[in-house]
Amino acid sequence: MGLDRDRAQQAVIELLAALGEDPTRAGLADTPRLVTDALTELVAGVGVDPAELITALEPAGDSVEPVVLTNIEVRSLCEHHLMPFIGIAHVAYVPGEHLTTLGSITRTVDTLAAKPQIQERLGEEIADALGDTLAARGVLVILDMAHHCMTSRGSRQVNSRTLTIASRGVLTDVAARTEIMSLIAASEVAARG
């Protein structure tokens, strides 16, 4: 379906007028188009089937050890305030029937985040998409995000971060999850150098 660009631009013009601004003044003349361009990117995941994002499936064979991908950059749009939340995702899966490319994992995270969303549901959707499509024995998704609705308005907690965890299958076990989290922590330390 995609964003109705004409309607979005008219809405931005109306919003600027509601703010008491002149939407035609020099500094704001391009704002409706620019906001629409940004929204087009921020909501590109609306209506996308996550199963179509996970490609290059191949049989897992004897692979039973976890695959862990850390520090995936994430940006999404808070459905409550239409303000961004940004951060990183750590994703792990224990192969079941299929393996996939690392690009499929990052594409899944990026696309599922590209819509009005809440962080808790985003983690659950990523876990379900990977678990279902790969028939994984286990999935773990950790999101570490800063919400602009918390940092830029209201309580203005500029250093606050929100961590959420979504787990499936064998990675719902506390010991198995702890092992993956230790690998993620070690990766964080190594990245900092």
Secondary structure, DSSP 8 states (H G I E B T S, - for coil): ----HHHHHHHHHHHHHHTT--TTSTTTTTHHHHHHHHHHHHTTTTT--GGGT----EE-TT--S-EEEEEEEEEEEETTT--EEEEEEEEEEE-SSEE--HHHHHHHHHHHHSSEE-HHHHHHHHHHHHHHHHT-SEEEEEEEEEEHHHHSSTT--TT--EEEEEEEEGGGSHHHHHHHHHHHHHHHHHHH-
